[in-house]
Amino acid sequence: MRYRSSDEDSARWDGFPFREGDIIISTRSKSGTTWMQMICALLVFRSPDLPASLSELSPWVDWLIVPRDEVLARLEAQPHRRFIKTHTPLDGIPLDPRATYVVVARHPLDMAVSLFHHVDNLNRERMAELLGGPAPAAPSAPPRSIHDSLVTWINREVAPAEAMDSLPGVMWHLTDAWQRRHEPNVVLIHYADLVDDLNGEMRSLAAKLGIDVPEEQWPLLVDAAGFAQMRARAAQLAPDPVGILKDRNAFFHRGGSGAGRELLTDEEFTQYEKRAAQLAPNDLLAWLHR
């Protein structure tokens, strides 16, 4: 399936030249993409001292703002094991046996709250300039509160491919990955597990990727992957190679879990659960909402 938005096109994966050992990080927006990129960087280089910015080391193939030829040339020049970002579900990119596909799932309500803050931090004028389009018109109405935006997000009826960061889009992405979770080169990771046991999750991922890390290196790597350390290094780690963020430090907004539930009344949360049950299988929801 082809997925397109104003700044993404999954067709840029067509003919992608895979290498043995490639790591493809497939997530929805604000679901732990940058965190997983950092974890993979730490495992690949076995050091918190990265040789370049995270966006340069782990480019986003689908993103229309950076020319595809430039992205592929950068990846071709990398001598190390490659770890590559995409927001496309696995059914929209080539599934190559030489690659491992890492999908990170986050509670959809937390993802939606984080996305609200992220969108507010985007420089829309700069994005329009890079995409060659007109500057966005000034809003005709005052912005909705984060609570009202979240309720609207829960109830929005839209085709998944038309709005991948909608609730239907999130559940489509995760359901596809859930159905592939027993395949040998697909790894499904829960954001909450990274929060609760970062050391254990990093060790588990290293084993699945066949990466051997000396025992004495683990405390340093786990510390470097922590939220506080990543926020302190926002200038190097925030995904902003062409200056579309108003504030790179604001990209790392909170990092925990539970923010979405805190905003909703019991009735609104029940409505979310009903919508989720219409969009995803029960076993996935039990794992996702635990």
C-alpha positions as CSV (number, residue, x, y, z in Angstrom):
1,M,0.0,0.0,0.0
2,R,1.2,3.5,-0.7
3,Y,0.9,6.1,2.1
4,R,1.1,9.8,1.3
5,S,0.7,13.1,3.2
6,S,1.7,16.7,2.7
7,D,5.3,15.9,3.6
8,E,5.7,12.1,3.2
9,D,5.5,9.5,0.4
10,S,6.1,5.8,1.0
11,A,6.8,5.4,-2.7
12,R,10.3,6.7,-1.9
13,W,11.0,3.1,-0.6
14,D,10.5,1.7,-4.1
15,G,13.7,0.0,-5.2
16,F,15.5,0.7,-1.9
17,P,18.9,-0.9,-1.9
18,F,18.9,-2.9,1.3
19,R,22.1,-4.3,3.0
20,E,22.5,-7.3,5.2
21,G,21.8,-6.2,8.8
22,D,19.8,-3.0,8.0
23,I,17.5,-2.0,10.9
24,I,14.2,-0.3,9.9
25,I,12.5,1.6,12.6
26,S,8.8,1.9,11.8
27,T,6.6,3.9,14.2
28,R,3.7,6.3,14.3
29,S,4.6,9.9,15.1
30,K,5.5,10.6,18.7
31,S,5.6,6.9,19.6
32,G,9.3,6.6,20.5
33,T,10.9,7.1,17.0
34,T,13.8,9.2,18.1
35,W,14.2,7.2,21.3
36,M,14.5,4.0,19.3
37,Q,16.9,5.7,16.8
38,M,19.1,6.6,19.8
39,I,18.9,3.1,21.3
40,C,20.0,1.6,17.9
41,A,22.8,4.2,17.6
42,L,24.1,3.3,21.0
43,L,24.0,-0.4,20.2
44,V,25.6,0.0,16.8
45,F,28.4,2.3,17.9
46,R,28.6,0.9,21.5
47,S,29.3,4.5,22.7
48,P,27.3,7.6,23.6
49,D,29.7,9.6,21.5
50,L,28.0,9.5,18.1
51,P,30.0,10.4,15.0
52,A,27.2,12.7,13.7
53,S,23.7,14.0,14.5
54,L,21.0,11.4,14.9
55,S,19.1,12.7,11.9
56,E,22.2,12.3,9.7
57,L,23.0,8.8,11.0
58,S,19.4,7.7,10.8
59,P,17.6,9.5,8.0
60,W,13.9,9.5,7.3
61,V,13.4,7.9,3.8
62,D,9.8,9.0,3.3
63,W,10.2,12.6,4.1
64,L,9.7,14.8,1.0
65,I,11.6,17.8,2.5
66,V,15.0,16.1,1.9
67,P,15.6,14.9,-1.7
68,R,15.5,11.1,-2.0
69,D,18.8,10.9,-3.9
70,E,20.4,12.8,-1.1
71,V,19.0,10.4,1.5
72,L,20.1,7.3,-0.4
73,A,23.6,8.8,-1.1
74,R,24.0,9.4,2.6
75,L,23.0,5.9,3.5
76,E,25.2,4.4,0.8
77,A,28.2,6.2,2.2
78,Q,27.7,4.8,5.7
79,P,30.2,2.1,6.6
80,H,28.5,1.1,9.8
81,R,25.3,-1.0,10.3
82,R,22.5,1.2,9.2
83,F,19.4,2.1,11.2
84,I,16.7,3.9,9.2
85,K,13.6,5.8,10.2
86,T,10.1,5.5,8.7
87,H,6.6,6.4,9.8
88,T,5.1,4.0,7.2
89,P,3.4,0.8,8.3
90,L,5.1,-2.4,7.3
91,D,2.6,-3.1,4.6
92,G,3.8,0.1,2.8
93,I,7.5,-0.6,2.6
94,P,9.6,-3.5,1.2
95,L,10.0,-6.4,3.6
96,D,13.5,-7.7,2.9
97,P,14.9,-10.7,4.7
98,R,18.2,-9.0,5.2
99,A,16.7,-6.3,7.4
100,T,15.1,-6.3,10.9
101,Y,12.0,-4.2,11.3
102,V,11.5,-2.6,14.8
103,V,8.0,-1.3,15.5
104,V,7.5,0.8,18.7
105,A,3.9,1.0,20.1
106,R,2.8,3.7,22.5
107,H,-0.6,4.1,24.2
108,P,-2.5,6.0,21.6
109,L,-3.8,8.6,24.0
110,D,-0.3,9.5,25.1
111,M,0.9,9.5,21.5
112,A,-2.0,12.0,20.7
113,V,-1.1,14.3,23.5
114,S,2.6,14.3,22.5
115,L,1.6,15.0,18.9
116,F,-0.5,18.0,20.0
117,H,2.6,19.6,21.6
118,H,4.8,18.6,18.6
119,V,2.5,20.2,16.0
120,D,2.5,23.4,18.1
121,N,6.3,23.4,17.9
122,L,6.5,23.1,14.1
123,N,7.5,26.1,12.0
124,R,4.8,25.8,9.3
125,E,6.2,28.7,7.3
126,R,9.6,27.0,7.1
127,M,8.0,23.7,6.1
128,A,6.0,25.4,3.3
129,E,9.2,27.0,2.0
130,L,11.0,23.7,1.9
131,L,8.1,21.9,0.2
132,G,7.7,24.8,-2.4
133,G,4.1,25.6,-1.3
134,P,2.4,28.7,-0.2
135,A,2.7,30.0,3.4
136,P,-0.1,28.6,5.6
137,A,-3.0,31.0,6.1
138,A,-3.5,32.5,9.6
139,P,-6.0,30.5,11.6
140,S,-9.6,31.9,11.5
141,A,-10.5,30.6,14.9
142,P,-8.7,30.4,18.3
143,P,-6.9,27.0,18.8
144,R,-8.8,24.3,20.6
145,S,-7.6,23.2,24.1
146,I,-5.6,20.0,24.3
147,H,-8.6,18.3,26.0
148,D,-11.0,19.3,23.2
149,S,-8.4,18.3,20.5
150,L,-8.0,14.9,22.2
151,V,-11.7,14.2,22.3
152,T,-12.0,15.2,18.6
153,W,-9.1,12.9,17.8
154,I,-10.8,10.0,19.5
155,N,-14.1,10.4,17.6
156,R,-12.7,11.3,14.2
157,E,-13.9,9.0,11.4
158,V,-11.3,8.8,8.7
159,A,-9.7,6.2,6.5
160,P,-6.3,5.1,8.0
161,A,-4.3,5.9,4.9
162,E,-5.7,9.4,4.7
163,A,-4.6,10.4,8.2
164,M,-2.0,8.0,9.6
165,D,-1.7,9.8,12.9
166,S,-5.5,9.6,13.5
167,L,-6.8,6.9,15.9
168,P,-7.7,4.7,12.9
169,G,-4.3,5.2,11.4
170,V,-2.5,4.3,14.6
171,M,-4.5,1.2,15.1
172,W,-4.0,0.2,11.4
173,H,-0.2,0.6,11.8
174,L,-0.1,-1.4,15.0
175,T,-2.5,-4.1,13.9
176,D,-0.4,-4.8,10.9
177,A,2.8,-5.1,13.0
178,W,1.0,-7.2,15.6
179,Q,0.0,-9.7,12.9
180,R,3.6,-10.0,11.9
181,R,5.1,-10.2,15.4
182,H,6.1,-13.8,15.1
183,E,8.1,-13.3,11.9
184,P,11.8,-13.7,12.6
185,N,12.8,-10.2,11.4
186,V,10.0,-8.2,13.1
187,V,10.4,-6.9,16.6
188,L,7.5,-5.2,18.4
189,I,8.4,-3.1,21.4
190,H,6.1,-1.3,23.9
191,Y,7.0,2.3,24.8
192,A,5.9,1.7,28.4
193,D,8.4,-1.2,28.6
194,L,11.2,1.2,27.6
195,V,10.0,3.5,30.4
196,D,9.8,0.8,33.0
197,D,12.9,-1.3,32.2
198,L,15.2,0.5,29.7
199,N,18.2,-1.7,30.6
200,G,16.2,-4.9,30.0
201,E,14.6,-3.7,26.8
202,M,18.0,-2.6,25.3
203,R,19.6,-5.9,26.2
204,S,16.7,-7.8,24.6
205,L,16.9,-5.7,21.5
206,A,20.6,-6.2,21.2
207,A,20.2,-9.9,21.4
208,K,17.5,-9.9,18.7
209,L,19.8,-7.8,16.5
210,G,22.8,-10.0,17.1
211,I,24.8,-7.1,18.7
212,D,27.3,-8.0,21.4
213,V,27.9,-5.3,23.9
214,P,30.7,-5.6,26.5
215,E,29.2,-5.9,29.9
216,E,31.1,-2.9,31.3
217,Q,29.6,-0.7,28.5
218,W,25.9,-1.3,29.4
219,P,25.5,1.3,32.3
220,L,27.0,4.0,30.1
221,L,24.7,3.2,27.1
222,V,21.6,2.8,29.2
223,D,22.2,6.1,30.9
224,A,22.7,7.8,27.5
225,A,19.4,6.5,26.3
226,G,17.5,7.9,29.3
227,F,15.0,10.8,28.8
228,A,17.0,13.3,30.8
229,Q,20.2,12.7,28.9
230,M,18.5,12.8,25.5
231,R,16.8,16.1,26.4
232,A,20.1,17.5,27.5
233,R,21.5,16.7,24.0
234,A,18.5,18.0,22.1
235,A,20.6,20.0,19.7
236,Q,22.2,16.8,18.4
237,L,19.3,14.3,18.8
238,A,16.1,16.2,17.9
239,P,15.0,15.3,14.4
240,D,15.5,18.7,12.8
241,P,18.1,18.6,10.0
242,V,16.6,21.6,8.1
243,G,15.2,23.8,10.9
244,I,11.5,23.1,11.1
245,L,11.3,23.0,14.9
246,K,10.6,26.3,16.8
247,D,12.5,24.8,19.9
248,R,14.5,21.7,19.8
249,N,14.4,21.3,23.5
250,A,10.6,21.3,23.4
251,F,10.7,18.2,21.2
252,F,11.4,16.1,24.3
253,H,8.3,17.3,26.0
254,R,7.6,14.8,28.8
255,G,8.5,11.2,27.9
256,G,6.3,9.3,30.3
257,S,3.0,7.6,30.2
258,G,-0.5,8.4,31.3
259,A,-0.9,12.0,30.0
260,G,-3.8,11.1,27.8
261,R,-5.9,9.4,30.5
262,E,-5.3,12.4,32.8
263,L,-7.2,14.7,30.5
264,L,-10.3,12.6,30.0
265,T,-13.4,12.2,32.1
266,D,-14.5,8.6,32.8
267,E,-17.2,8.9,30.1
268,E,-14.7,10.2,27.5
269,F,-12.3,7.4,28.4
270,T,-15.0,4.8,28.0
271,Q,-15.7,6.3,24.5
272,Y,-12.1,5.9,23.6
273,E,-12.1,2.3,24.7
274,K,-15.2,1.6,22.5
275,R,-13.6,3.3,19.5
276,A,-10.3,1.3,20.0
277,A,-12.3,-1.9,20.2
278,Q,-13.8,-1.2,16.8
279,L,-10.4,-0.6,15.3
280,A,-8.0,-3.3,16.6
281,P,-8.1,-7.0,17.9
282,N,-8.6,-7.7,21.6
283,D,-5.2,-9.3,22.1
284,L,-3.4,-6.3,20.7
285,L,-5.5,-3.9,22.8
286,A,-4.8,-5.9,26.0
287,W,-1.0,-5.6,25.3
288,L,-1.2,-2.0,24.2
289,H,-3.3,-0.7,27.1
290,R,-1.8,-2.6,29.9
